[in-house]
Amino acid sequence: MVFREVENSGILEEVPLTLWELIDLLEKRRKGKHWESTDQRRTYEYATSIVKLSKEDSEQLLNILLNKFKIPRIVAVQLVNVLPVTVDELEPFLKQIEKIGGKLESEEREKFVRELLSVLREYWKKSKEVLEEKEEEEEST
């Protein structure tokens, strides 16, 4: 969670961020004096090492989760960052969704899970390309 200003109003709100949103925020702060010795630099390095999707794919998936599936942002961000692809991996997130939005009936829940996993698996396939590119970069250095 991070606090960010809302439309230059001076109002701060707590907003869960995807890894790419965090990376973008930290890149803006990168030019500061104490970058090399701060937790911000270490956080930036960690976030860039574990990000699974391209920035564009991350934004697309977040929008799908928020708009099509009506998943609360706090859970949608976690899904984008983790990319669960099995029912067992998805279960903790489903519990969060149901806790926030109410229980789903059995048939409705099964359909929701099938459709959600289909989308997550599609983006997981895209994530493999990002991970392969990272491996190639590491091998060349």
C-alpha positions, 0 to 999 in steps of 0.5 A: 500500500502506498499513499498518493495524492488525488488529482492535486487536491492535497488529499492522500488516499491509500491505494494498493499498487501493482509492481509496475506502479511501484516501479514507476513511482520509485523511478521518479524518486531515483534521482534523489541524493541518497538513492544508493543507500535507501530502502527505496533502491532495494525495493526497486531492485526487488520489484524489478526482479520479481515482476512477471508481466510487461507493464502493458499486460499488467495494466490490461489485466488489472483493468479486466479484473476490476471492470469485467470481474468486479474484483476489489482493487486490493485483491486485483493487484495481488492477482496481477502480481502473483498470477495464480493459475490453479484453483488451489493457488487462486483459493486464498484470493477467492476467500478475500473476494467473498469476504469483501463482496459476499459469498457466491453460490456454488454454480456461480462460483464455479463459473467465476473461477473458470472464467477468471483462471482462463484469463489469468492463464492467458496472462501467465503465458505472456509472463513466460516471455517476460521471464525468458527475456530477463534470463537472456539479459542476465546471461548476457551480463 
